[in-house]
Amino acid sequence: MDSIRSKSVSAGRVREDFFLPPLPRTLNFKYIFGFLVVVLTTAMQSCSSDRTSIIFLDNHIIDTLPFASEPFSNIIQLETIVKDKGYKFVFDTGTSKSLLNSEIPTKKFSDDTTYFLDIINHQHSAIQVVVDTIQIGKMKVFDMDYVRQRSLNIDGILGNDILGNLVWKIDFFNRKVYATQDVKNFHVMSEGIPITRNGSYITMKCSISNRELELVIDTGYGGFMSLNKDIADTALHRYSKPIVWEGVSTLGRGNPYLSPSFTDHIDTTYYFSDDISFGEVTLRNEIIELRNFPLSIVGMDFFKRFEYFIIDYPNQKLYFGKVQKKSLDFLMSSLLRMNTKGLTLIPSDSKAIVGRVTSSGKEAGISYLDTVLSIDGVSVVDQDSSFYQSKTIRHEEISYVEYFPSQFRKLWTNFHFAKDTSIIEIKRGDSSQFYTLYRQYNFTAMPDSLHDYYVDLSLPLPNFNRIKTEADTYYFRFKTEELVPWGLRNKKRQPITMAPEKP
């Protein structure tokens, strides 16, 4: 997760590991009895989600849920009540079993520890607990006798053991989530797109370069689309040479699992642009990433291309509303990964570090994890705390957030999104080296305008139309050219000439 997107969470990929003891050559009654207990316990655990029941209170046919996402996050959170206390749980179709923070009161189900894998194959431990009732809106979930619990940096994750019992409609424009037991209650008119339950996941098929790929639907992933590189290398032959990045991964970043051993993952990522088709819909000129991870996933920025989407778990269908314009995430991804100065910076409390570099950046002698001393003549080290800390004021009564970016944040934003040329100073042993960076435009097929439900206030503010929604929040429409740097605004491609300069 990068900077302002730090709320975005990709939940763990769950792998069930049950180990039965080997049979001895000579069996006795005591051993057989113990063996059967293990088998029955395992069967009960694996089938517990089948006994989960969901009751709509007050005979509600459709339950309307608050859209509790953070202002600068794609990830959906739902207001959830456990033991009369309110929490915010991530709506995550990419995990099989729900996961609770250890601070939520529960009853222990077993003394055994269970393990699951996150999206980058890091293993995490959890305990199995009993929760009498989980209330989501006016729905109550009963008989949750096998729920994972561990220390988290979030309240919890709603997995497919709960989500998979219902039909869900996520309305981006009006910032609402609806749940029902029958898709007919949403009066859908289209045939829908088939989805498949594939083990712990649900998947859909998309066509890229006229080749069909199966993608995991992962609403716990805030990005657009991330493909397994090996699969893409085999299936896709038409895309041009991709942009190669090396360094700290942007997938699965952050530490939602509160693991002391957590470290940022280093990977190589490739970016290219292409059209994506599914059903009768085609999304033009999207930015797609390739990774050396086992899964190919489609995330929340993909679904934000539509006014709403519906996941019909019981009938295994996916429905989409009217296609919208591209999002602010698309623009930021374009400028960070395709139309780039050759590196990205990771802000921290007291300095900036090179997070990722392209091959051209490496050729110039820059490496990820290099320390940046200054940006465009302004020192970014040894400043007082006010230089680094942005200020946010939330007005809950009017659903309004005031954001005041710090001087450091403004430098960071101008470097990545606004300026075509920058000079940075990088620490080199006991001295430093200056580099002049020029933005290279590899992708100029930008939309005429963007349409999104937030505006990143650390970016130069354009003239935008603010549209009030039913949830008393706002959608924004604005001309793309008002947010892009001069070179892209004028559709001019510039060669990248990164060379070290003397101070």
C-alpha positions in Angstrom: 0.0 0.0 0.0 1.4 3.4 -0.9 1.1 6.5 1.2 -2.4 7.8 1.2 -3.7 4.4 0.2 -2.4 2.8 3.4 -5.9 1.9 4.4 -6.2 -0.5 1.5 -6.0 -4.1 2.7 -5.5 -7.3 0.8 -6.8 -10.0 3.1 -5.1 -13.4 3.5 -5.4 -16.3 1.2 -6.6 -19.1 3.4 -5.1 -22.5 3.1 -6.6 -25.2 5.4 -4.0 -27.5 6.9 -5.3 -30.5 8.8 -2.8 -33.2 9.7 -4.0 -36.7 10.7 -1.6 -39.0 12.7 -0.2 -42.0 10.8 -1.8 -45.3 11.5 0.3 -47.8 13.6 0.8 -51.3 12.3 -1.1 -52.7 15.3 -4.4 -50.9 16.0 -6.1 -50.8 19.4 -9.5 -49.4 20.5 -8.0 -46.4 22.2 -6.1 -45.3 19.1 -9.1 -45.9 16.8 -11.3 -43.8 19.1 -8.8 -41.0 19.2 -8.4 -41.2 15.4 -12.1 -40.9 14.9 -12.3 -37.9 17.2 -9.7 -36.1 15.1 -11.5 -37.0 11.9 -14.9 -35.9 13.2 -13.5 -32.7 14.7 -11.9 -31.9 11.3 -15.1 -32.6 9.5 -17.1 -30.4 11.9 -14.6 -27.5 11.5 -14.6 -27.8 7.7 -18.4 -27.8 7.5 -19.1 -25.2 10.1 -19.8 -22.4 7.6 -22.6 -24.6 6.2 -24.5 -24.2 9.5 -24.2 -20.4 9.5 -27.6 -18.8 9.4 -28.4 -15.2 8.5 -31.6 -13.6 9.7 -33.0 -10.3 8.3 -34.5 -8.4 11.2 -37.9 -6.7 11.0 -38.6 -8.8 7.8 -36.3 -6.6 5.7 -36.1 -7.9 2.1 -33.2 -5.7 1.3 -30.8 -4.4 4.0 -29.1 -1.1 3.3 -25.6 -0.8 4.9 -23.5 2.3 5.4 -20.5 2.5 3.0 -17.9 2.9 5.7 -14.7 3.3 3.5 -12.1 5.8 4.5 -12.1 9.0 2.3 -8.9 8.0 0.5 -9.5 4.3 0.2 -11.1 1.9 -2.4 -11.7 -0.8 0.2 -15.3 -1.3 1.5 -15.8 -1.5 5.2 -19.2 -2.4 6.8 -20.5 -1.3 10.1 -20.6 -4.5 12.3 -21.7 -5.1 15.8 -20.3 -7.8 18.1 -21.2 -8.0 21.8 -23.1 -4.6 21.5 -20.0 -2.8 20.3 -19.6 -1.3 16.8 -16.7 -2.2 14.5 -15.7 -1.7 10.8 -15.0 -4.9 8.9 -13.5 -5.2 5.5 -15.7 -6.6 2.8 -13.3 -9.1 1.3 -14.3 -11.7 -1.4 -10.7 -12.8 -1.5 -10.6 -14.7 1.8 -12.6 -17.8 2.7 -13.1 -17.3 6.4 -13.8 -14.2 8.5 -11.1 -12.9 10.7 -11.5 -10.9 13.9 -9.2 -8.6 15.9 -8.1 -10.2 19.2 -9.7 -7.3 21.1 -13.2 -8.4 20.1 -14.8 -10.5 22.9 -15.3 -14.1 21.8 -15.2 -17.7 23.3 -12.3 -20.0 22.5 -13.3 -22.9 20.2 -10.1 -24.8 20.4 -6.7 -24.7 21.9 -5.1 -25.5 18.6 -3.5 -22.9 16.4 -4.6 -22.6 12.8 -2.5 -21.1 10.0 -3.3 -19.1 6.8 -1.3 -17.5 4.1 -1.6 -13.9 3.0 -1.4 -12.7 -0.6 2.4 -12.8 -0.6 2.5 -16.3 0.9 3.5 -15.1 4.4 2.1 -17.5 7.0 0.1 -16.1 10.0 -1.3 -17.9 13.0 -4.8 -17.5 14.5 -7.0 -19.2 17.0 -10.4 -20.6 16.5 -13.2 -18.9 18.3 -17.0 -18.9 18.8 -19.1 -15.8 18.1 -22.7 -16.0 19.2 -23.9 -13.2 16.9 -22.4 -10.9 14.4 -24.8 -8.1 13.3 -24.2 -6.4 10.0 -26.8 -3.6 9.5 -30.1 -5.2 10.3 -28.8 -8.7 9.6 -27.7 -11.1 12.3 -25.3 -13.9 11.6 -25.8 -16.9 14.0 -23.8 -20.0 14.7 -20.4 -18.7 13.8 -18.6 -21.5 15.7 -15.4 -21.5 13.7 -14.0 -17.9 13.2 -10.4 -17.0 13.1 -9.1 -14.4 15.6 -5.7 -12.7 15.9 -4.1 -9.3 16.6 -4.9 -7.0 13.6 -4.4 -3.4 12.7 -8.0 -3.4 11.6 -11.2 -4.4 13.3 -11.8 -7.5 11.1 -12.5 -9.1 7.7 -15.8 -10.5 6.4 -14.9 -13.5 4.3 -16.9 -15.8 2.1 -18.2 -17.9 5.0 -20.5 -14.9 5.6 -20.6 -13.1 2.3 -21.2 -16.3 0.3 -24.7 -16.7 1.7 -26.2 -13.6 0.2 -26.5 -11.3 -2.8 -24.6 -8.0 -2.5 -24.9 -4.8 -4.4 -22.2 -2.2 -4.0 -23.4 1.2 -5.2 -20.3 3.4 -5.7 -22.1 6.5 -6.8 -24.4 6.7 -3.8 -21.9 5.1 -1.3 -24.2 2.4 -0.2 -24.1 -1.4 0.1 -27.3 -3.5 -0.2 -27.7 -7.1 0.9 -30.6 -9.5 0.0 -31.3 -13.3 -0.2 -32.7 -13.2 -3.8 -31.2 -11.3 -6.7 -34.7 -10.7 -8.1 -35.1 -8.1 -5.3 -32.6 -5.9 -7.2 -34.7 -6.1 -10.4 -31.7 -6.8 -12.6 -32.5 -6.9 -16.3 -29.2 -8.3 -17.8 -28.1 -11.9 -18.0 -25.1 -11.3 -15.8 -21.6 -12.6 -16.0 -20.9 -16.2 -14.7 -18.7 -16.5 -11.7 -17.1 -19.7 -10.4 -16.5 -20.9 -6.9 -12.9 -22.1 -7.1 -11.8 -23.4 -3.8 -11.5 -20.5 -1.4 -12.2 -17.9 -4.1 -14.8 -16.7 -6.6 -13.5 -16.1 -10.1 -14.6 -14.5 -13.3 -13.3 -14.7 -16.9 -11.9 -11.7 -18.8 -10.4 -11.4 -22.3 -7.2 -9.5 -22.9 -5.6 -9.4 -26.4 -8.3 -11.9 -27.4 -7.1 -14.4 -24.8 -9.3 -15.6 -22.0 -8.0 -15.4 -18.4 -9.6 -16.5 -15.1 -9.3 -13.9 -12.4 -10.0 -14.0 -8.6 -12.5 -11.4 -7.5 -10.8 -9.8 -4.6 -12.5 -6.8 -3.1 -9.8 -6.7 -0.4 -7.4 -5.5 -3.1 -7.7 -1.8 -3.9 -6.0 -1.9 -7.3 -7.3 -2.5 -10.8 -5.9 -5.8 -12.1 -2.8 -7.9 -11.2 -1.9 -10.9 -13.4 0.3 -13.8 -12.7 3.3 -13.2 -14.9 3.8 -16.8 -16.0 0.2 -17.1 -17.0 0.3 -13.8 -18.9 3.6 -14.7 -20.6 1.9 -17.8 -21.9 -1.5 -16.3 -22.8 -0.7 -12.8 -24.0 1.4 -12.3 -27.1 0.3 -8.9 -28.4 1.2 -6.4 -25.7 4.2 -4.2 -26.2 7.3 -4.4 -24.1 6.2 -3.6 -20.6 7.7 -1.1 -18.2 9.8 -3.0 -15.6 9.9 -1.9 -11.9 12.0 -3.4 -9.1 11.8 -2.7 -5.4 9.3 -2.6 -2.5 6.0 -4.3 -3.6 2.9 -2.3 -3.9 0.7 -5.4 -3.5 -0.1 -6.6 0.0 1.8 -3.7 1.6 1.2 -2.6 5.1 0.7 -5.0 8.0 -3.0 -5.7 8.7 -2.0 -8.8 10.6 0.1 -7.0 13.3 3.0 -9.4 12.8 6.2 -8.3 14.4 8.2 -10.2 11.8 6.4 -8.4 8.9 8.8 -6.8 6.4 8.1 -5.1 3.1 8.2 -7.5 0.2 10.6 -6.9 -2.7 9.5 -7.9 -6.2 9.7 -7.1 -9.9 6.5 -5.8 -11.5 5.7 -5.2 -15.1 3.1 -2.7 -16.5 1.4 -2.5 -19.9 -1.8 -1.1 -21.3 -4.5 -3.0 -23.1 -8.3 -3.4 -23.6 -10.2 -5.8 -21.3 -13.4 -7.5 -22.3 -16.0 -9.6 -20.4 -19.5 -10.3 -21.5 -20.5 -7.4 -23.8 -18.4 -4.8 -21.9 -15.0 -3.6 -23.0 -12.8 -1.3 -21.0 -10.3 0.6 -23.2 -6.7 1.5 -22.5 -6.4 0.2 -19.0 -3.2 -0.2 -17.1 -2.4 -3.9 -16.1 0.3 -5.2 -14.0 2.2 -8.5 -14.1 3.7 -10.0 -11.0 5.5 -13.1 -9.9 2.7 -14.2 -7.6 0.5 -17.3 -7.9 -2.8 -15.5 -8.3 -4.3 -13.3 -11.0 -6.7 -10.9 -9.3 -9.1 -8.1 -10.1 -9.7 -5.5 -7.5 -11.8 -2.5 -6.4 -10.5 0.0 -9.0 -11.8 -2.4 -11.6 -15.3 -2.4 -10.1 -15.2 1.4 -9.7 -15.5 1.6 -13.5 -19.2 1.0 -13.0 -21.9 2.8 -11.0 -22.5 -0.4 -9.1 -21.8 -4.1 -9.2 -23.8 -7.1 -7.8 -22.3 -10.4 -6.6 -25.0 -13.1 -6.6 -23.3 -15.9 -4.7 -26.3 -18.3 -4.6 -26.7 -18.2 -8.5 -23.0 -17.5 -9.2 -23.5 -14.4 -11.3 -22.0 -11.0 -11.5 -23.9 -7.9 -12.6 -22.7 -4.5 -13.5 -24.3 -1.0 -13.7 -23.6 1.7 -16.2 -19.9 2.1 -17.2 -18.3 5.2 -15.6 -15.3 7.2 -16.5 -11.9 6.3 -15.2 -10.9 7.0 -11.6 -8.3 9.1 -9.8 -6.5 5.9 -9.1 -6.1 5.3 -12.8 -4.5 8.7 -13.2 -2.1 8.3 -10.3 -1.1 4.8 -11.5 -0.4 6.2 -14.9 1.9 8.9 -13.6 3.6 6.6 -11.1 4.2 3.5 -13.2 3.9 4.3 -16.9 4.6 8.0 -17.3 7.4 8.1 -14.8 10.6 9.8 -13.8 12.2 6.4 -13.2 11.7 6.0 -9.5 9.1 6.3 -6.7 9.6 7.6 -3.2 8.4 6.2 0.1 7.6 8.9 2.6 8.3 8.3 6.3 8.2 10.4 9.5 11.7 11.8 9.0 13.0 11.1 5.5 12.3 9.8 1.9 13.5 6.5 0.6 13.6 5.2 -3.0 10.9 2.6 -3.1 11.0 1.3 -6.6 13.2 2.0 -9.7 12.8 1.2 -13.4 15.6 -0.3 -15.5 16.6 3.3 -16.6 16.9 4.3 -13.0 19.1 1.4 -12.2 21.3 2.2 -15.2 21.8 5.7 -13.8 23.1 4.2 -10.5 20.0 4.6 -8.3 18.8 1.6 -6.2 15.7 1.0 -4.1 16.1 1.8 -0.4 18.5 4.7 -1.3 18.0 7.6 1.1 16.9 10.9 -0.5 18.4 14.0 1.2 16.6 16.7 -0.9 14.0 17.2 -3.5 14.2 20.2 -5.9 16.5 22.0 -3.5 14.5 21.4 -0.3 16.0 19.3 2.4 13.8 16.4 3.5 16.0 15.3 6.4 16.5 16.8 9.9 13.4 18.9 9.7 11.0 19.5 12.6 7.9 17.3 12.9 5.5 19.8 11.3 7.4 19.5 8.0 6.4 15.8 7.7 3.0 15.6 9.3 -0.2 16.3 7.3 -3.3 17.4 9.2 -6.8 15.9 8.8 -9.9 17.3 10.4 -13.0 15.1 10.2 -16.4 16.6 10.6 -18.5 13.5 11.2 -21.8 15.4 11.5 -21.6 16.6 7.9 -19.5 13.7 6.5 -16.8 16.2 5.5 -13.0 15.8 5.8 -10.5 18.7 5.7 -7.0 17.7 4.6 -4.0 20.0 5.0 -0.9 18.4 3.3 2.4 18.9 4.9 5.3 20.6 3.1 6.9 17.2 2.7 3.7 15.8 1.2 3.5 18.6 -1.3 7.1 17.9 -2.4 6.3 14.2 -2.7 3.1 15.0 -4.7 4.8 17.5 -7.1 7.6 15.0 -7.7 5.3 12.1 -8.7 2.4 13.8 -10.3 2.9 17.5 -11.2 6.4 18.2 -12.4 8.1 17.0 -15.5 11.6 17.5 -14.2 13.1 17.2 -10.7 16.5 17.2 -9.1 17.0 14.9 -6.2 20.0 14.4 -3.9 20.8 10.9 -2.7 23.1 9.9 0.1 26.3 8.2 -1.0 28.4 7.1 1.9 29.7 10.2 3.7 28.7 12.4 0.7 25.8 12.8 -1.7 25.0 12.7 -5.4 22.6 14.8 -7.4 20.4 13.3 -10.2 18.2 15.2 -12.7 15.1 13.2 -13.6 13.0 13.7 -16.7 9.5 12.2 -17.0 9.2 9.7 -19.8 5.8 9.4 -21.4 5.1 5.8 -22.3 1.3 6.1 -22.1 -0.6 9.0 -23.4 -4.1 7.6 -24.0 -5.6 9.5 -21.1 -9.4 10.1 -20.8 -10.8 13.5 -21.3 -12.2 13.6 -17.8 -12.2 11.6 -14.6 -15.1 10.6 -12.3 -14.5 9.5 -8.8 -15.9 9.7 -5.3 -13.0 11.6 -3.7 -10.4 14.1 -4.7 -6.9 13.7 -3.3 -6.4 17.2 -1.8 -2.7 16.9 -1.9 -2.9 17.2 -5.6 -3.2 20.6 -7.3 -6.9 21.2 -7.2 -8.6 21.5 -10.6 -12.0 23.1 -11.4 -14.3 20.2 -10.6 -18.0 19.5 -10.4 -19.1 18.3 -7.0 -22.2 16.0 -7.1 -23.9 15.2 -3.8 -25.0 11.6 -3.3 -27.8 9.9 -1.3 -25.3 9.2 1.5 -24.5 12.9 1.9 -21.0 12.4 0.3 -19.8 13.7 -3.0 -18.8 12.5 -6.4 -16.4 14.6 -8.4 -16.0 15.1 -12.2 -13.1 17.0 -13.6 -11.0 17.4 -16.7 -8.0 15.1 -16.7 -5.8 17.7 -18.3 -6.1 20.0 -15.3 -4.3 17.4 -13.1 -1.5 16.1 -15.4 1.9 17.7 -15.9 2.7 19.8 -18.9 4.3 17.1 -21.1 1.3 14.8 -20.9 -1.2 17.6 -21.2 0.4 18.5 -24.5 0.8 14.8 -25.5 4.5 15.1 -26.0 6.9 12.2 -25.4 10.2 13.0 -23.9 13.3 10.7 -23.8 14.5 9.8 -20.4 18.0 11.1 -19.8 18.9 10.2 -16.2 22.5 11.1 -15.5 24.2 12.0 -12.2 25.1 15.6 -11.8 27.6 17.3 -9.5 26.1 19.5 -6.8 
